[in-house]
Amino acid sequence: MASLWRAVMGETPPNADDYDGVEYWSNPERTGWLTKQGEYIKTWRRRWFVLKQGKLFWFKEAIVTRGSRPRGVIPVATCLTVKGAEDVLNKQFAFELSTRSETMYFIADSEKEKEDWINSIGRSIVQHSRSVTDNEIVDYDSNR
């Protein structure tokens, strides 16, 4: 029953396979507090976010160690856009992260934090995007 409750509350810990061996506790690209809207029950909760190697992890606590278990993870390669969302949510410092199937909303603590997160996540989307694979790249000079 407890596991059902966690699933309903959107608190089911992600499977360790979702981490792809990313050592989220060591040298992250970006970390910080964001307020995130729940996946199933649309309440707002403050979480500690860690961006590393194309994965956006979140935790309840800011102290992240090897033994910490993320509350969730978003592979940014599945994301299409990250942009401001103040007008959508009518909340200051809000931004959204969208995949083909869903849009997730976040609120930063300041305009600078919001812009820094948008830039960091956007850069990660580009770096880890699978929209262009190596076999789709054409080298026009190789046939000359």
Salt bridges, closest charged atoms under 4 A:
GLU11 OE2 - ARG45 NH1 3.66
GLU11 OE1 - ARG71 NH2 3.85
ASP20 OD2 - LYS55 NZ 2.82
GLU86 OE1 - LYS114 NZ 2.95
GLU96 OE2 - LYS83 NZ 3.95
ASP109 OD1 - ARG46 NH1 2.97
GLU111 OE2 - LYS114 NZ 3.40
GLU113 OE1 - ARG30 NH2 3.59
GLU115 OE2 - LYS114 NZ 3.64
ASP116 OD2 - ARG30 NH2 3.84
ASP116 OD2 - LYS112 NZ 2.74
ASP141 OD1 - ARG144 NH1 3.88
